[in-house]
Amino acid sequence: MGKKTNMKIPIEISARHIHICQEDLERLFGKGYKLKFLKKLSQADEFAAQETLTIVGPKGKFENVRIVGPFKDQTQVEISRTDGYKLGDIPPLRVSGDVTGSAPITLIGPKGKVDLKEGLICAKRHIHMSLDEAKKFGVKHRQLVSVKIFGKRTLTFHDVVIRVEPGFKIALHLDTDEANAAWVETGDEGELIQP
């Protein structure tokens, strides 16, 4: 049995979204195009952009998939496993940013399309923490922990990855499948349990 911390972790639900590099953005929207700010997100300098794209897999597509800024070194699309069934491709489960050898996906924008040979993933559930928060909870970057969710569908998520960076704000990120399984929404809380 793990050790309870008696400290709550706020939950944020992460729907399908796109992290994009500048080169791919310009292919999709035109040379010199810049992302337009829509709203601030909770982590460091991340923001939801006004721009959306259509993502296309072997058997289906999703329109109006939100781009999250700022630019990344490599374009990455994060979806749930359920999304993968509609697209016709179940991508690998990865820590965000680890796209080497991941699944292909096509992005369609107003000025063109990009065929990614890799970049489609299901993101591993994770907890963002600042350096001070990690010290307070007694955890380290990339450590695996468990989080217990209380409510209508009480359950414990295991193998939750701790992600520590300056500027991060504590939050457990779950995809829509995980949130539905636990019957939670953004603003609910879980309790961290160390192994």
C-alpha positions as CSV (number, residue, x, y, z in Angstrom):
1,M,0.0,0.0,0.0
2,G,1.3,3.4,-0.9
3,K,1.9,6.3,1.4
4,K,-0.8,8.9,1.4
5,T,0.4,12.5,1.3
6,N,-2.9,14.0,2.5
7,M,-2.4,16.7,-0.1
8,K,-4.8,17.2,-3.0
9,I,-3.9,17.5,-6.6
10,P,-6.2,19.6,-8.9
11,I,-7.4,17.8,-12.0
12,E,-7.4,19.2,-15.6
13,I,-8.9,17.3,-18.5
14,S,-6.9,17.4,-21.7
15,A,-9.0,17.0,-24.8
16,R,-7.5,16.2,-28.3
17,H,-5.1,19.0,-29.3
18,I,-2.0,19.9,-31.4
19,H,1.4,21.2,-30.5
20,I,3.0,22.6,-33.7
21,C,6.3,23.7,-35.0
22,Q,6.6,26.9,-36.9
23,E,7.5,25.2,-40.2
24,D,4.4,23.1,-40.2
25,L,2.2,26.1,-39.1
26,E,3.5,28.0,-42.2
27,R,2.7,25.1,-44.5
28,L,-0.8,25.0,-43.2
29,F,-1.6,28.8,-42.8
30,G,0.9,30.5,-45.0
31,K,4.5,31.9,-44.8
32,G,5.1,34.1,-41.8
33,Y,1.9,33.2,-40.1
34,K,1.8,33.7,-36.3
35,L,-0.5,32.0,-33.8
36,K,-3.4,34.1,-32.5
37,F,-3.9,34.0,-28.7
38,L,-7.3,32.7,-27.5
39,K,-6.8,32.0,-23.8
40,K,-4.1,31.3,-21.2
41,L,-3.6,27.7,-20.1
42,S,-2.4,26.7,-16.6
43,Q,1.1,25.7,-17.5
44,A,4.0,28.1,-17.8
45,D,3.7,30.0,-21.2
46,E,1.1,27.6,-22.8
47,F,-2.0,29.1,-24.4
48,A,-4.9,27.9,-26.5
49,A,-4.6,29.5,-30.0
50,Q,-7.5,30.6,-32.1
51,E,-6.4,28.4,-34.8
52,T,-7.8,24.8,-35.4
53,L,-6.9,22.1,-37.8
54,T,-8.5,19.0,-39.2
55,I,-6.7,15.8,-38.4
56,V,-7.1,12.8,-40.7
57,G,-6.4,9.1,-40.1
58,P,-6.9,6.0,-42.2
59,K,-10.6,5.7,-41.4
60,G,-11.8,9.0,-40.1
61,K,-11.1,12.6,-39.2
62,F,-11.7,15.2,-36.5
63,E,-12.3,18.9,-37.5
64,N,-11.6,21.9,-35.3
65,V,-8.8,20.4,-33.3
66,R,-7.3,23.2,-31.2
67,I,-3.6,24.3,-31.6
68,V,-1.8,24.9,-28.3
69,G,1.1,27.4,-28.3
70,P,3.9,28.3,-28.1
71,F,5.8,26.6,-30.9
72,K,7.4,23.2,-30.4
73,D,10.5,21.8,-32.0
74,Q,8.4,19.0,-33.6
75,T,4.6,18.8,-34.3
76,Q,2.7,16.5,-32.0
77,V,-1.0,15.5,-31.9
78,E,-2.4,14.2,-28.7
79,I,-5.7,12.2,-28.7
80,S,-7.5,9.6,-26.6
81,R,-7.7,5.9,-27.3
82,T,-11.4,6.4,-28.2
83,D,-10.4,9.1,-30.7
84,G,-7.9,6.6,-32.2
85,Y,-10.8,4.1,-33.0
86,K,-12.5,6.8,-35.1
87,L,-9.3,7.8,-36.9
88,G,-8.5,4.1,-37.5
89,D,-5.1,4.2,-35.8
90,I,-4.4,3.6,-32.1
91,P,-1.2,5.5,-31.3
92,P,1.3,4.6,-28.7
93,L,1.1,5.7,-25.1
94,R,3.9,8.2,-24.6
95,V,5.0,11.0,-22.3
96,S,4.2,14.2,-24.2
97,G,7.2,15.2,-26.4
98,D,8.3,11.6,-27.0
99,V,7.1,11.1,-30.6
100,T,10.0,9.1,-32.1
101,G,8.4,6.1,-33.9
102,S,4.9,7.2,-33.0
103,A,1.9,7.0,-35.3
104,P,1.4,9.0,-38.6
105,I,-1.3,11.6,-39.0
106,T,-2.4,14.2,-41.6
107,L,-3.1,17.8,-40.7
108,I,-5.2,20.0,-42.9
109,G,-5.3,23.7,-42.7
110,P,-6.7,26.6,-44.8
111,K,-3.5,26.9,-47.0
112,G,-2.3,23.3,-47.2
113,K,-1.7,20.0,-45.5
114,V,1.1,18.2,-43.7
115,D,1.6,14.4,-43.7
116,L,3.4,13.5,-40.5
117,K,5.2,10.2,-40.5
118,E,5.2,10.3,-36.7
119,G,3.7,12.6,-34.1
120,L,0.4,11.1,-33.1
121,I,0.3,9.8,-29.5
122,C,-1.9,9.1,-26.5
123,A,-0.3,11.1,-23.7
124,K,0.5,9.3,-20.5
125,R,-1.3,10.7,-17.5
126,H,1.0,13.0,-15.7
127,I,1.3,15.6,-12.9
128,H,2.8,19.0,-13.6
129,M,4.8,20.4,-10.7
130,S,7.1,23.3,-10.0
131,L,10.4,22.7,-8.3
132,D,9.0,23.9,-5.0
133,E,5.8,21.7,-5.3
134,A,7.9,18.6,-6.1
135,K,9.9,19.2,-3.0
136,K,6.8,19.7,-0.9
137,F,5.3,16.4,-2.2
138,G,8.7,14.6,-1.9
139,V,8.8,13.5,-5.5
140,K,11.2,13.8,-8.4
141,H,11.0,14.4,-12.2
142,R,9.8,11.3,-14.1
143,Q,8.9,9.5,-10.9
144,L,5.8,7.3,-11.1
145,V,3.1,7.8,-8.5
146,S,-0.5,6.9,-8.0
147,V,-3.5,9.2,-7.6
148,K,-6.7,8.3,-5.9
149,I,-9.9,9.8,-7.2
150,F,-12.9,10.0,-4.9
151,G,-16.5,10.5,-6.1
152,K,-19.2,8.7,-8.1
153,R,-16.6,6.3,-9.6
154,T,-13.8,6.1,-7.0
155,L,-10.6,4.7,-8.5
156,T,-6.9,4.9,-8.3
157,F,-4.7,5.8,-11.3
158,H,-1.3,4.1,-11.2
159,D,1.9,4.9,-13.2
160,V,1.2,8.7,-13.2
161,V,4.4,10.5,-14.4
162,I,5.7,13.4,-12.4
163,R,6.8,16.2,-14.7
164,V,8.9,18.9,-12.9
165,E,9.9,22.2,-14.5
166,P,10.3,25.8,-13.3
167,G,7.1,27.7,-14.1
168,F,4.8,24.6,-13.9
169,K,1.7,24.8,-11.7
170,I,0.5,21.7,-10.0
171,A,-2.2,19.8,-11.9
172,L,-3.0,16.2,-12.8
173,H,-3.6,15.9,-16.6
174,L,-6.0,13.2,-17.7
175,D,-7.3,12.6,-21.2
176,T,-11.1,12.4,-21.8
177,D,-11.2,8.6,-21.6
178,E,-9.6,8.6,-18.1
179,A,-11.8,11.5,-17.0
180,N,-14.9,9.7,-18.1
181,A,-13.8,6.5,-16.4
182,A,-13.4,8.4,-13.1
183,W,-16.4,10.6,-13.6
184,V,-14.3,13.8,-13.0
185,E,-14.0,17.1,-14.7
186,T,-11.6,20.0,-14.6
187,G,-11.6,21.5,-11.1
188,D,-12.0,18.2,-9.2
189,E,-9.2,16.9,-7.1
190,G,-7.3,13.7,-6.5
191,E,-5.0,12.5,-3.7
192,L,-1.4,11.7,-4.5
193,I,-0.1,8.3,-3.2
194,Q,3.6,7.6,-3.3
195,P,4.7,4.0,-4.0
